[in-house]
Amino acid sequence: MAKSRQSVKTSTKSEETPISEVWLEYKKTGTEELRNRLMEHYLPLVKYNAERIYAKLPDEVELDDLMSAGIFGLMDAIDAFDLNRGVKFETYCATRIRGAILDELRSMDWVPRLVRSRSSQVEQARRSLQMELGRKPTDEEICAKLGVDKDEYEKIRKDAGAVGVVSLSRKWYETDSNKDVREIDVLKDAKQVNPFKAVQKRDLKELITKGLSRAERLIVILYYYEEMTMKEIGVTLDLSESRVSQMHSSILARLKAQLQHRGEDLQQEAV
């Protein structure tokens, strides 16, 4: 009985230990008990990311499935995290959690062919109307073009956003330590689902980063779109901060030269 009371007392003291000390001890010992405590502490991050992705998906997908996949991503992040890199774990693990969730969605292959087809029809109708009207069409005009009511149109838009989520799981870049960086990891989450704006945003990024390597594209997008620091980008890509800065300067010089060259071409064509 005395042994039981001692165990409870030890557990209570352990729970009061600052999370920074738990990290230090875990990296020294690697015990399962400390790992579980870290898992419990950061579990809300899994729920947060799972719910953000779940909100963009059709009803057929279960939130619990996304949570389970995200937990595995959190486990990998805890094991791989380097305390000496000077980056918050919350920032570091978001990539792993979202990547694990999207990998699960890809393996499930839940997006039906009809959803892909109808989302494509919506985009075609929007572009066709914009050319005919000379302006951005309203939702009502798109509904009339497709021959569907407003409720059905909203469902198609939601499912179209889900198709976009799955496409974002495409691998963009593999770091020197074999860590995959996927497209969703470099795109900012939107508070509201708007597949049309997502397409426009992606097209703009492709225009700006055309001709760059995958690593260079990531640096541009992470720095200017995600507003990450050079140090945080280095952690994400497994590069030193100085190397990221060097590549960034080189990218800017080449982009400036390309823009000047294109400007000269346009002037010649105008003549």
C-alpha positions in Angstrom: 0.0 0.0 0.0 2.9 2.3 0.9 4.4 1.6 -2.5 1.2 2.7 -4.2 1.2 6.0 -2.4 4.8 6.6 -3.4 3.9 5.9 -7.0 1.1 8.5 -7.0 3.4 11.1 -5.4 6.0 10.5 -8.1 3.4 10.8 -10.8 2.1 14.1 -9.4 5.6 15.6 -9.3 6.3 14.4 -12.8 3.1 16.1 -14.1 4.3 19.4 -12.7 7.6 19.2 -14.6 8.0 22.0 -17.3 7.7 20.6 -20.8 11.1 21.9 -21.7 12.6 19.6 -19.0 10.6 16.7 -20.2 12.2 17.3 -23.7 15.7 17.3 -22.3 15.2 14.2 -20.3 13.5 12.4 -23.2 16.3 13.1 -25.6 18.8 11.8 -23.0 16.9 8.6 -22.1 14.3 8.0 -24.8 11.9 6.3 -22.4 8.4 5.4 -23.4 7.0 7.1 -20.4 8.4 10.5 -21.3 7.5 10.1 -24.9 3.9 9.4 -23.9 3.9 12.6 -21.8 5.1 14.6 -24.8 2.4 12.9 -26.9 -0.3 13.9 -24.4 1.0 17.5 -24.2 1.0 18.0 -28.0 -2.1 16.0 -28.8 -4.3 19.2 -29.2 -2.1 20.0 -32.2 -3.1 16.8 -33.9 -6.8 17.6 -33.3 -6.4 21.1 -34.6 -4.8 20.1 -37.8 -7.1 17.1 -38.3 -10.2 19.3 -37.9 -8.8 21.9 -40.3 -8.4 19.3 -43.0 -11.6 17.5 -42.1 -13.6 20.7 -42.7 -12.7 20.6 -46.3 -13.6 17.0 -46.9 -16.9 15.2 -47.8 -19.0 13.5 -45.2 -17.6 10.1 -46.2 -14.3 10.7 -44.4 -14.1 10.0 -40.6 -12.4 12.5 -38.3 -11.1 9.7 -36.1 -9.2 8.2 -39.1 -7.5 11.6 -39.6 -6.7 11.9 -35.9 -5.1 8.4 -35.9 -2.9 9.2 -38.8 -2.0 12.6 -37.3 -0.9 10.9 -34.1 1.6 8.8 -36.0 2.9 12.0 -37.6 3.3 13.5 -34.1 5.2 10.4 -32.9 7.6 10.7 -35.8 8.1 14.4 -35.2 8.9 13.9 -31.5 11.5 11.3 -32.4 13.1 13.4 -35.1 13.0 16.8 -33.4 16.4 18.4 -32.7 16.4 20.6 -29.6 19.5 22.4 -30.8 18.0 23.8 -34.0 16.4 26.7 -32.2 12.9 26.2 -33.7 9.7 25.7 -31.8 8.4 22.2 -31.9 4.9 23.4 -32.7 6.2 24.9 -35.9 8.2 21.8 -36.7 5.6 19.2 -36.1 2.8 20.8 -38.1 4.4 19.6 -41.3 4.7 16.0 -40.0 1.2 15.9 -38.7 -0.4 17.3 -41.9 1.7 15.1 -44.1 0.7 11.9 -42.2 -2.9 12.8 -42.5 -2.7 13.4 -46.2 -0.8 10.2 -46.7 -3.7 8.4 -45.0 -6.2 10.1 -47.4 -4.1 9.1 -50.4 -4.0 5.5 -49.2 -7.7 5.5 -48.7 -8.3 6.8 -52.2 -11.7 8.0 -51.2 -12.2 10.7 -53.8 -14.7 9.2 -56.3 -14.3 9.8 -60.0 -17.7 11.6 -60.1 -16.3 14.3 -57.6 -13.3 14.9 -59.8 -15.4 15.1 -62.9 -17.9 17.6 -61.4 -15.3 19.8 -59.9 -13.7 20.0 -63.3 -17.1 20.9 -64.8 -17.5 23.8 -62.3 -14.1 25.2 -63.3 -14.9 24.9 -67.0 -18.3 26.6 -66.5 -16.6 29.4 -64.5 -14.0 30.1 -67.2 -16.6 29.9 -70.0 -18.9 32.4 -68.4 -16.0 34.7 -67.6 -15.0 34.8 -71.3 -18.7 35.4 -72.3 -19.5 38.0 -69.8 -16.1 39.7 -69.6 -16.2 39.6 -65.8 -16.2 37.1 -62.9 -19.5 35.2 -63.0 -21.8 35.0 -59.9 -22.7 31.8 -58.2 -26.2 32.0 -59.6 -24.9 32.3 -63.1 -22.7 29.2 -62.6 -25.6 27.3 -61.2 -27.7 28.1 -64.3 -24.8 27.1 -66.6 -24.5 23.8 -64.8 -28.2 23.2 -64.4 -28.1 22.7 -60.6 -29.6 24.4 -57.6 -27.7 26.4 -55.0 -27.5 23.6 -52.5 -26.1 21.1 -55.1 -23.6 23.7 -56.3 -22.4 24.3 -52.7 -21.8 20.6 -52.3 -19.9 20.4 -55.5 -17.7 23.3 -54.3 -17.0 21.6 -51.0 -16.1 18.4 -52.7 -13.9 20.3 -55.2 -12.0 21.7 -52.3 -11.5 18.2 -51.0 -10.0 17.2 -54.4 -7.6 20.1 -54.0 -6.6 18.9 -50.5 -5.6 15.4 -51.8 -3.6 17.0 -54.7 -1.6 18.9 -52.1 -0.2 15.7 -50.7 2.0 15.4 -53.8 5.7 15.2 -52.8 7.7 18.3 -53.8 11.1 17.7 -52.3 13.0 15.2 -50.4 15.7 16.5 -48.0 19.1 15.0 -47.4 17.7 13.1 -44.4 15.0 11.5 -46.6 12.2 13.7 -45.1 9.4 14.4 -47.6 8.2 17.9 -48.0 4.8 18.0 -49.7 2.9 20.7 -51.4 0.4 21.3 -48.6 3.4 22.0 -46.3 4.1 25.2 -48.1 0.6 26.5 -48.6 -1.1 28.6 -45.9 -4.4 27.2 -44.6 -7.5 29.3 -45.6 -10.2 30.1 -43.1 -12.8 29.4 -45.7 -12.8 26.9 -48.6 -12.5 28.6 -52.0 -11.2 26.2 -54.6 -11.2 29.0 -57.3 -8.9 31.3 -55.3 -6.7 28.3 -54.5 -6.3 27.6 -58.2 -5.4 31.3 -58.9 -2.9 31.3 -56.0 -1.2 28.2 -57.3 -1.0 29.6 -60.8 0.7 32.7 -59.5 3.2 30.7 -57.5 4.0 28.6 -60.6 4.6 31.8 -62.6 6.9 33.3 -60.1 8.9 30.1 -59.5 9.1 28.9 -63.0 12.6 27.7 -63.9 13.6 27.2 -60.3 14.6 23.9 -58.8 12.3 22.3 -56.2 14.4 23.4 -53.3 14.6 27.0 -54.7 10.8 27.1 -55.2 10.3 26.0 -51.6 12.5 28.7 -50.3 10.6 31.4 -52.3 7.2 30.1 -51.2 8.1 29.5 -47.5 9.8 32.9 -47.2 7.4 35.1 -49.1 4.1 33.3 -48.7 4.5 31.5 -45.3 6.6 34.4 -43.9 9.0 31.9 -42.3 12.5 33.0 -41.2 15.6 31.7 -42.8 16.3 29.6 -39.7 12.8 28.0 -39.9 13.2 27.3 -43.6 16.6 25.7 -42.9 15.0 23.3 -40.3 12.2 22.4 -42.8 14.6 21.6 -45.6 17.5 20.3 -43.5 19.8 23.1 -44.6 21.9 25.5 -42.6 20.6 29.1 -42.2 23.5 30.5 -44.1 22.9 28.1 -47.0 19.3 29.2 -47.2 20.3 32.8 -47.2 22.9 32.2 -49.9 20.3 30.3 -52.1 17.8 33.1 -51.5 20.2 35.8 -52.8 21.0 33.7 -55.8 17.3 33.2 -56.6 16.6 36.9 -56.4 19.5 37.7 -58.7 18.2 35.2 -61.3 14.6 36.3 -61.0 15.6 39.9 -61.6 17.6 39.0 -64.7 14.7 36.9 -66.0 12.2 39.8 -65.5 14.5 42.2 -67.3 14.9 39.8 -70.2 11.1 39.3 -70.5 10.6 43.0 -70.4 13.0 43.5 -73.3 11.2 40.7 -75.3 7.8 42.4 -74.7 9.2 45.7 -76.0 10.5 44.1 -79.1 7.2 42.4 -79.8 5.4 45.7 -79.3 7.6 47.2 -82.0 
